[in-house]
Amino acid sequence: MEHMVGADSGSKFARATEYEFRHLRLPRTTSRRAARQLLSEHAEYGRWELARLRRYPDGSRKIVLRRKILRVQRAV
C-alpha cells in the first residue's frame, strides 16, 4: 500500500489530505458481476473508493482503490 498527499480545495486554509492506496489486478476470467461485488465489498466494509480502473486489451483489469487516512489530533 502506498501513501499519497493531495490538497483539498474549497477552503482558504485547505489542509492536505492523505490517502492510502490499494492496487488490485483481476484476470480476464473475472466476470463483471464478480468484479462489481468485490468492489462493493471493499467500499462498504473497508471504506475504499475507486480511484482508477483500467481494462487491458487482454481483458484483465487493474484497479486502484483509495481511502482517506484519518489522523486523530490530541485534545489539549
Distance bins in CASP14 RR format, pairs under 12 A and 6 or more apart:
PFRMAT RR
TARGET T0000
AUTHOR 0000-0000-0000
RMODE 2
METHOD distances of the structure
MODEL  1
1 18 0 0 0 0 0 1 0 0 0 0 0
1 19 0 0 0 0 0 1 0 0 0 0 0
1 20 1 0 1 0 0 0 0 0 0 0 0
1 21 1 0 0 1 0 0 0 0 0 0 0
1 22 1 0 1 0 0 0 0 0 0 0 0
1 23 0 0 0 0 1 0 0 0 0 0 0
1 24 0 0 0 0 0 1 0 0 0 0 0
1 48 0 0 0 0 0 1 0 0 0 0 0
1 64 0 0 0 0 0 1 0 0 0 0 0
1 65 0 0 0 0 1 0 0 0 0 0 0
1 66 0 0 0 0 1 0 0 0 0 0 0
1 67 0 0 0 0 1 0 0 0 0 0 0
1 69 0 0 0 0 0 1 0 0 0 0 0
2 18 0 0 0 0 0 1 0 0 0 0 0
2 19 0 0 0 0 1 0 0 0 0 0 0
2 20 1 0 0 1 0 0 0 0 0 0 0
2 21 1 0 1 0 0 0 0 0 0 0 0
2 22 0 0 0 0 1 0 0 0 0 0 0
2 23 0 0 0 0 1 0 0 0 0 0 0
2 51 0 0 0 0 0 1 0 0 0 0 0
2 64 0 0 0 0 1 0 0 0 0 0 0
2 65 0 0 0 0 0 1 0 0 0 0 0
2 66 0 0 0 0 1 0 0 0 0 0 0
2 67 0 0 0 0 0 1 0 0 0 0 0
2 69 0 0 0 0 0 1 0 0 0 0 0
3 16 0 0 0 0 0 1 0 0 0 0 0
3 17 0 0 0 0 0 1 0 0 0 0 0
3 18 1 0 0 1 0 0 0 0 0 0 0
3 19 1 0 0 1 0 0 0 0 0 0 0
3 20 1 0 0 1 0 0 0 0 0 0 0
3 21 1 0 0 1 0 0 0 0 0 0 0
3 22 0 0 0 0 0 1 0 0 0 0 0
3 66 0 0 0 0 0 1 0 0 0 0 0
3 67 0 0 0 0 0 1 0 0 0 0 0
3 68 0 0 0 0 0 1 0 0 0 0 0
3 69 1 0 0 1 0 0 0 0 0 0 0
3 71 0 0 0 0 0 1 0 0 0 0 0
4 16 0 0 0 0 0 1 0 0 0 0 0
4 17 0 0 0 0 1 0 0 0 0 0 0
4 18 1 0 0 1 0 0 0 0 0 0 0
4 19 1 0 1 0 0 0 0 0 0 0 0
4 20 0 0 0 0 1 0 0 0 0 0 0
4 21 1 0 0 1 0 0 0 0 0 0 0
4 51 0 0 0 0 1 0 0 0 0 0 0
4 64 0 0 0 0 0 1 0 0 0 0 0
4 66 1 0 0 1 0 0 0 0 0 0 0
4 67 0 0 0 0 0 1 0 0 0 0 0
4 68 0 0 0 0 0 1 0 0 0 0 0
4 69 0 0 0 0 1 0 0 0 0 0 0
5 14 0 0 0 0 0 1 0 0 0 0 0
5 15 0 0 0 0 0 1 0 0 0 0 0
5 16 1 0 1 0 0 0 0 0 0 0 0
5 17 1 0 0 1 0 0 0 0 0 0 0
5 18 1 0 1 0 0 0 0 0 0 0 0
5 19 1 0 0 1 0 0 0 0 0 0 0
5 20 0 0 0 0 0 1 0 0 0 0 0
5 21 0 0 0 0 0 1 0 0 0 0 0
5 66 0 0 0 0 0 1 0 0 0 0 0
5 68 0 0 0 0 0 1 0 0 0 0 0
5 69 0 0 0 0 1 0 0 0 0 0 0
5 71 0 0 0 0 0 1 0 0 0 0 0
6 14 0 0 0 0 1 0 0 0 0 0 0
6 15 0 0 0 0 1 0 0 0 0 0 0
6 16 1 0 1 0 0 0 0 0 0 0 0
6 17 1 0 1 0 0 0 0 0 0 0 0
6 18 1 0 0 1 0 0 0 0 0 0 0
6 19 1 0 0 1 0 0 0 0 0 0 0
6 21 0 0 0 0 0 1 0 0 0 0 0
6 51 0 0 0 0 0 1 0 0 0 0 0
6 66 0 0 0 0 0 1 0 0 0 0 0
6 68 0 0 0 0 0 1 0 0 0 0 0
6 69 0 0 0 0 0 1 0 0 0 0 0
7 13 0 0 0 0 0 1 0 0 0 0 0
7 14 1 0 1 0 0 0 0 0 0 0 0
7 15 0 0 0 0 1 0 0 0 0 0 0
7 16 1 0 1 0 0 0 0 0 0 0 0
7 17 1 0 0 1 0 0 0 0 0 0 0
7 18 0 0 0 0 0 1 0 0 0 0 0
7 19 0 0 0 0 0 1 0 0 0 0 0
8 14 1 0 1 0 0 0 0 0 0 0 0
8 15 1 0 0 1 0 0 0 0 0 0 0
8 16 1 0 0 1 0 0 0 0 0 0 0
8 17 1 0 1 0 0 0 0 0 0 0 0
8 18 0 0 0 0 0 1 0 0 0 0 0
8 19 0 0 0 0 0 1 0 0 0 0 0
8 68 0 0 0 0 0 1 0 0 0 0 0
9 15 0 0 0 0 0 1 0 0 0 0 0
9 16 0 0 0 0 0 1 0 0 0 0 0
9 17 0 0 0 0 0 1 0 0 0 0 0
11 17 0 0 0 0 0 1 0 0 0 0 0
15 68 0 0 0 0 0 1 0 0 0 0 0
15 71 0 0 0 0 1 0 0 0 0 0 0
15 73 0 0 0 0 0 1 0 0 0 0 0
16 68 0 0 0 0 0 1 0 0 0 0 0
16 69 0 0 0 0 0 1 0 0 0 0 0
16 71 0 0 0 0 0 1 0 0 0 0 0
17 66 0 0 0 0 0 1 0 0 0 0 0
17 67 0 0 0 0 0 1 0 0 0 0 0
17 68 1 0 1 0 0 0 0 0 0 0 0
17 69 0 0 0 0 1 0 0 0 0 0 0
17 70 0 0 0 0 1 0 0 0 0 0 0
17 71 0 0 0 0 1 0 0 0 0 0 0
18 66 0 0 0 0 0 1 0 0 0 0 0
18 67 0 0 0 0 0 1 0 0 0 0 0
18 68 1 0 0 1 0 0 0 0 0 0 0
18 69 1 0 1 0 0 0 0 0 0 0 0
18 70 0 0 0 0 1 0 0 0 0 0 0
18 71 1 0 0 1 0 0 0 0 0 0 0
19 47 0 0 0 0 0 1 0 0 0 0 0
19 48 0 0 0 0 0 1 0 0 0 0 0
19 49 0 0 0 0 1 0 0 0 0 0 0
19 51 1 0 0 1 0 0 0 0 0 0 0
19 64 0 0 0 0 0 1 0 0 0 0 0
19 65 0 0 0 0 1 0 0 0 0 0 0
19 66 1 0 1 0 0 0 0 0 0 0 0
19 67 1 0 0 1 0 0 0 0 0 0 0
19 68 1 0 0 1 0 0 0 0 0 0 0
19 69 1 0 0 1 0 0 0 0 0 0 0
19 70 0 0 0 0 0 1 0 0 0 0 0
20 46 0 0 0 0 0 1 0 0 0 0 0
20 47 0 0 0 0 1 0 0 0 0 0 0
20 48 0 0 0 0 1 0 0 0 0 0 0
20 49 0 0 0 0 0 1 0 0 0 0 0
20 51 0 0 0 0 0 1 0 0 0 0 0
20 64 0 0 0 0 0 1 0 0 0 0 0
20 65 0 0 0 0 1 0 0 0 0 0 0
20 66 1 0 0 1 0 0 0 0 0 0 0
20 67 1 0 1 0 0 0 0 0 0 0 0
20 68 1 0 0 1 0 0 0 0 0 0 0
20 69 1 0 1 0 0 0 0 0 0 0 0
20 70 0 0 0 0 0 1 0 0 0 0 0
20 71 0 0 0 0 0 1 0 0 0 0 0
21 48 0 0 0 0 1 0 0 0 0 0 0
21 49 0 0 0 0 0 1 0 0 0 0 0
21 50 0 0 0 0 0 1 0 0 0 0 0
21 51 1 0 0 1 0 0 0 0 0 0 0
21 52 0 0 0 0 1 0 0 0 0 0 0
21 63 0 0 0 0 0 1 0 0 0 0 0
21 64 1 0 0 1 0 0 0 0 0 0 0
21 65 1 0 0 1 0 0 0 0 0 0 0
21 66 1 0 1 0 0 0 0 0 0 0 0
21 67 0 0 0 0 1 0 0 0 0 0 0
21 68 0 0 0 0 0 1 0 0 0 0 0
21 69 0 0 0 0 0 1 0 0 0 0 0
22 38 0 0 0 0 0 1 0 0 0 0 0
22 39 0 0 0 0 0 1 0 0 0 0 0
22 42 1 0 0 1 0 0 0 0 0 0 0
22 43 0 0 0 0 0 1 0 0 0 0 0
22 46 0 0 0 0 1 0 0 0 0 0 0
22 47 0 0 0 0 0 1 0 0 0 0 0
22 48 1 0 0 1 0 0 0 0 0 0 0
22 49 0 0 0 0 0 1 0 0 0 0 0
22 50 0 0 0 0 0 1 0 0 0 0 0
22 51 0 0 0 0 1 0 0 0 0 0 0
22 52 0 0 0 0 0 1 0 0 0 0 0
22 62 0 0 0 0 0 1 0 0 0 0 0
22 63 0 0 0 0 1 0 0 0 0 0 0
22 64 1 0 0 1 0 0 0 0 0 0 0
22 65 1 0 1 0 0 0 0 0 0 0 0
22 66 1 0 0 1 0 0 0 0 0 0 0
22 67 0 0 0 0 1 0 0 0 0 0 0
23 48 0 0 0 0 0 1 0 0 0 0 0
23 51 0 0 0 0 1 0 0 0 0 0 0
23 52 0 0 0 0 1 0 0 0 0 0 0
23 53 0 0 0 0 0 1 0 0 0 0 0
23 54 0 0 0 0 0 1 0 0 0 0 0
23 61 0 0 0 0 0 1 0 0 0 0 0
23 62 1 0 0 1 0 0 0 0 0 0 0
23 63 1 0 0 1 0 0 0 0 0 0 0
23 64 1 0 1 0 0 0 0 0 0 0 0
23 65 1 0 0 1 0 0 0 0 0 0 0
23 66 0 0 0 0 0 1 0 0 0 0 0
24 30 0 0 0 0 0 1 0 0 0 0 0
24 35 0 0 0 0 1 0 0 0 0 0 0
24 38 1 0 0 1 0 0 0 0 0 0 0
24 39 0 0 0 0 1 0 0 0 0 0 0
24 41 0 0 0 0 0 1 0 0 0 0 0
24 42 0 0 0 0 1 0 0 0 0 0 0
24 48 0 0 0 0 1 0 0 0 0 0 0
24 50 0 0 0 0 0 1 0 0 0 0 0
24 51 0 0 0 0 0 1 0 0 0 0 0
24 52 0 0 0 0 0 1 0 0 0 0 0
24 53 0 0 0 0 1 0 0 0 0 0 0
24 54 0 0 0 0 0 1 0 0 0 0 0
24 60 0 0 0 0 0 1 0 0 0 0 0
24 61 0 0 0 0 1 0 0 0 0 0 0
24 62 1 0 0 1 0 0 0 0 0 0 0
24 63 1 0 1 0 0 0 0 0 0 0 0
24 64 1 0 0 1 0 0 0 0 0 0 0
24 65 1 0 0 1 0 0 0 0 0 0 0
24 66 0 0 0 0 0 1 0 0 0 0 0
25 35 0 0 0 0 0 1 0 0 0 0 0
25 38 0 0 0 0 0 1 0 0 0 0 0
25 53 0 0 0 0 0 1 0 0 0 0 0
25 54 0 0 0 0 0 1 0 0 0 0 0
25 55 0 0 0 0 0 1 0 0 0 0 0
25 56 0 0 0 0 1 0 0 0 0 0 0
25 58 0 0 0 0 0 1 0 0 0 0 0
25 59 0 0 0 0 0 1 0 0 0 0 0
25 60 1 0 0 1 0 0 0 0 0 0 0
25 61 1 0 0 1 0 0 0 0 0 0 0
25 62 1 0 1 0 0 0 0 0 0 0 0
25 63 1 0 0 1 0 0 0 0 0 0 0
25 64 0 0 0 0 0 1 0 0 0 0 0
26 32 0 0 0 0 0 1 0 0 0 0 0
26 34 0 0 0 0 1 0 0 0 0 0 0
26 35 1 0 1 0 0 0 0 0 0 0 0
26 36 0 0 0 0 0 1 0 0 0 0 0
26 37 0 0 0 0 0 1 0 0 0 0 0
26 38 1 0 0 1 0 0 0 0 0 0 0
26 39 0 0 0 0 1 0 0 0 0 0 0
26 53 0 0 0 0 1 0 0 0 0 0 0
26 54 0 0 0 0 0 1 0 0 0 0 0
26 55 0 0 0 0 1 0 0 0 0 0 0
26 56 0 0 0 0 0 1 0 0 0 0 0
26 58 0 0 0 0 0 1 0 0 0 0 0
26 59 0 0 0 0 1 0 0 0 0 0 0
26 60 1 0 0 1 0 0 0 0 0 0 0
26 61 1 0 1 0 0 0 0 0 0 0 0
26 62 0 0 0 0 1 0 0 0 0 0 0
26 63 1 0 0 1 0 0 0 0 0 0 0
27 34 0 0 0 0 0 1 0 0 0 0 0
27 35 0 0 0 0 0 1 0 0 0 0 0
27 55 0 0 0 0 0 1 0 0 0 0 0
27 56 0 0 0 0 0 1 0 0 0 0 0
27 58 0 0 0 0 1 0 0 0 0 0 0
27 59 0 0 0 0 1 0 0 0 0 0 0
27 60 1 0 1 0 0 0 0 0 0 0 0
27 61 0 0 0 0 1 0 0 0 0 0 0
27 62 0 0 0 0 0 1 0 0 0 0 0
28 34 0 0 0 0 0 1 0 0 0 0 0
28 35 0 0 0 0 0 1 0 0 0 0 0
28 55 0 0 0 0 1 0 0 0 0 0 0
28 56 0 0 0 0 1 0 0 0 0 0 0
28 57 0 0 0 0 1 0 0 0 0 0 0
28 58 1 0 1 0 0 0 0 0 0 0 0
28 59 1 1 0 0 0 0 0 0 0 0 0
28 60 1 0 1 0 0 0 0 0 0 0 0
28 61 0 0 0 0 1 0 0 0 0 0 0
28 62 0 0 0 0 0 1 0 0 0 0 0
29 35 0 0 0 0 0 1 0 0 0 0 0
29 58 0 0 0 0 0 1 0 0 0 0 0
29 59 0 0 0 0 1 0 0 0 0 0 0
29 60 0 0 0 0 1 0 0 0 0 0 0
29 61 0 0 0 0 0 1 0 0 0 0 0
30 36 0 0 0 0 0 1 0 0 0 0 0
30 37 0 0 0 0 0 1 0 0 0 0 0
30 38 0 0 0 0 1 0 0 0 0 0 0
30 39 0 0 0 0 0 1 0 0 0 0 0
30 55 0 0 0 0 0 1 0 0 0 0 0
30 59 0 0 0 0 1 0 0 0 0 0 0
30 60 0 0 0 0 1 0 0 0 0 0 0
30 61 1 0 0 1 0 0 0 0 0 0 0
30 62 0 0 0 0 0 1 0 0 0 0 0
30 63 0 0 0 0 0 1 0 0 0 0 0
31 37 0 0 0 0 1 0 0 0 0 0 0
31 38 0 0 0 0 0 1 0 0 0 0 0
31 59 0 0 0 0 0 1 0 0 0 0 0
31 61 0 0 0 0 0 1 0 0 0 0 0
32 38 0 0 0 0 0 1 0 0 0 0 0
32 39 0 0 0 0 0 1 0 0 0 0 0
32 53 0 0 0 0 0 1 0 0 0 0 0
32 55 0 0 0 0 0 1 0 0 0 0 0
32 59 0 0 0 0 0 1 0 0 0 0 0
32 61 0 0 0 0 1 0 0 0 0 0 0
33 39 0 0 0 0 0 1 0 0 0 0 0
33 40 0 0 0 0 0 1 0 0 0 0 0
34 40 0 0 0 0 0 1 0 0 0 0 0
34 41 0 0 0 0 0 1 0 0 0 0 0
34 61 0 0 0 0 0 1 0 0 0 0 0
35 41 0 0 0 0 0 1 0 0 0 0 0
35 42 0 0 0 0 0 1 0 0 0 0 0
35 50 0 0 0 0 0 1 0 0 0 0 0
35 53 0 0 0 0 1 0 0 0 0 0 0
35 55 0 0 0 0 1 0 0 0 0 0 0
35 59 0 0 0 0 0 1 0 0 0 0 0
35 60 0 0 0 0 0 1 0 0 0 0 0
35 61 1 0 0 1 0 0 0 0 0 0 0
35 62 0 0 0 0 0 1 0 0 0 0 0
35 63 0 0 0 0 1 0 0 0 0 0 0
36 42 0 0 0 0 0 1 0 0 0 0 0
36 43 0 0 0 0 0 1 0 0 0 0 0
36 50 0 0 0 0 0 1 0 0 0 0 0
36 53 0 0 0 0 0 1 0 0 0 0 0
36 61 0 0 0 0 0 1 0 0 0 0 0
36 63 0 0 0 0 0 1 0 0 0 0 0
37 43 0 0 0 0 0 1 0 0 0 0 0
37 44 0 0 0 0 0 1 0 0 0 0 0
38 44 0 0 0 0 0 1 0 0 0 0 0
38 45 0 0 0 0 0 1 0 0 0 0 0
38 46 0 0 0 0 0 1 0 0 0 0 0
38 48 0 0 0 0 0 1 0 0 0 0 0
38 50 0 0 0 0 0 1 0 0 0 0 0
38 53 0 0 0 0 0 1 0 0 0 0 0
38 61 0 0 0 0 0 1 0 0 0 0 0
38 63 0 0 0 0 1 0 0 0 0 0 0
38 65 0 0 0 0 0 1 0 0 0 0 0
39 45 0 0 0 0 0 1 0 0 0 0 0
39 46 0 0 0 0 0 1 0 0 0 0 0
39 48 0 0 0 0 1 0 0 0 0 0 0
39 49 0 0 0 0 1 0 0 0 0 0 0
39 50 1 0 0 1 0 0 0 0 0 0 0
39 51 0 0 0 0 0 1 0 0 0 0 0
39 53 0 0 0 0 1 0 0 0 0 0 0
39 61 0 0 0 0 0 1 0 0 0 0 0
39 63 1 0 0 1 0 0 0 0 0 0 0
39 64 0 0 0 0 0 1 0 0 0 0 0
39 65 1 0 0 1 0 0 0 0 0 0 0
40 46 0 0 0 0 0 1 0 0 0 0 0
40 48 0 0 0 0 0 1 0 0 0 0 0
40 49 0 0 0 0 0 1 0 0 0 0 0
40 50 0 0 0 0 0 1 0 0 0 0 0
40 65 0 0 0 0 0 1 0 0 0 0 0
41 47 0 0 0 0 0 1 0 0 0 0 0
41 48 0 0 0 0 1 0 0 0 0 0 0
41 65 0 0 0 0 0 1 0 0 0 0 0
42 48 1 0 1 0 0 0 0 0 0 0 0
42 49 0 0 0 0 1 0 0 0 0 0 0
42 50 0 0 0 0 1 0 0 0 0 0 0
42 51 0 0 0 0 0 1 0 0 0 0 0
42 63 0 0 0 0 1 0 0 0 0 0 0
42 64 0 0 0 0 0 1 0 0 0 0 0
42 65 1 0 1 0 0 0 0 0 0 0 0
42 66 0 0 0 0 0 1 0 0 0 0 0
42 67 0 0 0 0 1 0 0 0 0 0 0
43 49 1 0 0 1 0 0 0 0 0 0 0
43 50 1 0 0 1 0 0 0 0 0 0 0
43 51 0 0 0 0 0 1 0 0 0 0 0
43 63 0 0 0 0 0 1 0 0 0 0 0
43 65 0 0 0 0 1 0 0 0 0 0 0
43 66 0 0 0 0 0 1 0 0 0 0 0
43 67 0 0 0 0 1 0 0 0 0 0 0
45 67 0 0 0 0 0 1 0 0 0 0 0
46 65 0 0 0 0 1 0 0 0 0 0 0
46 66 0 0 0 0 0 1 0 0 0 0 0
46 67 1 0 0 1 0 0 0 0 0 0 0
46 68 0 0 0 0 0 1 0 0 0 0 0
47 65 0 0 0 0 1 0 0 0 0 0 0
47 66 0 0 0 0 0 1 0 0 0 0 0
47 67 1 0 1 0 0 0 0 0 0 0 0
47 68 0 0 0 0 1 0 0 0 0 0 0
47 69 0 0 0 0 0 1 0 0 0 0 0
47 70 0 0 0 0 1 0 0 0 0 0 0
48 63 0 0 0 0 1 0 0 0 0 0 0
48 64 0 0 0 0 1 0 0 0 0 0 0
48 65 1 0 1 0 0 0 0 0 0 0 0
48 66 1 0 0 1 0 0 0 0 0 0 0
48 67 1 0 1 0 0 0 0 0 0 0 0
48 68 0 0 0 0 0 1 0 0 0 0 0
49 63 0 0 0 0 0 1 0 0 0 0 0
49 64 0 0 0 0 0 1 0 0 0 0 0
49 65 1 0 0 1 0 0 0 0 0 0 0
49 66 1 0 1 0 0 0 0 0 0 0 0
49 67 1 0 0 1 0 0 0 0 0 0 0
49 68 0 0 0 0 1 0 0 0 0 0 0
50 61 0 0 0 0 0 1 0 0 0 0 0
50 62 0 0 0 0 0 1 0 0 0 0 0
50 63 1 0 0 1 0 0 0 0 0 0 0
50 64 1 0 0 1 0 0 0 0 0 0 0
50 65 1 0 0 1 0 0 0 0 0 0 0
50 66 0 0 0 0 1 0 0 0 0 0 0
50 67 0 0 0 0 0 1 0 0 0 0 0
51 62 0 0 0 0 0 1 0 0 0 0 0
51 63 0 0 0 0 1 0 0 0 0 0 0
51 64 1 0 1 0 0 0 0 0 0 0 0
51 65 1 0 0 1 0 0 0 0 0 0 0
51 66 1 0 1 0 0 0 0 0 0 0 0
51 67 0 0 0 0 1 0 0 0 0 0 0
51 68 0 0 0 0 0 1 0 0 0 0 0
52 61 0 0 0 0 0 1 0 0 0 0 0
52 62 1 0 0 1 0 0 0 0 0 0 0
52 63 1 0 0 1 0 0 0 0 0 0 0
52 64 1 0 1 0 0 0 0 0 0 0 0
52 65 0 0 0 0 1 0 0 0 0 0 0
52 66 0 0 0 0 1 0 0 0 0 0 0
53 60 0 0 0 0 0 1 0 0 0 0 0
53 61 1 0 0 1 0 0 0 0 0 0 0
53 62 1 0 0 1 0 0 0 0 0 0 0
53 63 1 0 1 0 0 0 0 0 0 0 0
53 64 1 0 0 1 0 0 0 0 0 0 0
53 65 0 0 0 0 1 0 0 0 0 0 0
54 60 0 0 0 0 1 0 0 0 0 0 0
54 61 1 0 0 1 0 0 0 0 0 0 0
54 62 1 0 1 0 0 0 0 0 0 0 0
54 63 1 0 0 1 0 0 0 0 0 0 0
54 64 0 0 0 0 1 0 0 0 0 0 0
55 61 1 0 1 0 0 0 0 0 0 0 0
55 62 0 0 0 0 1 0 0 0 0 0 0
55 63 0 0 0 0 1 0 0 0 0 0 0
56 62 1 0 0 1 0 0 0 0 0 0 0
56 63 0 0 0 0 0 1 0 0 0 0 0
END
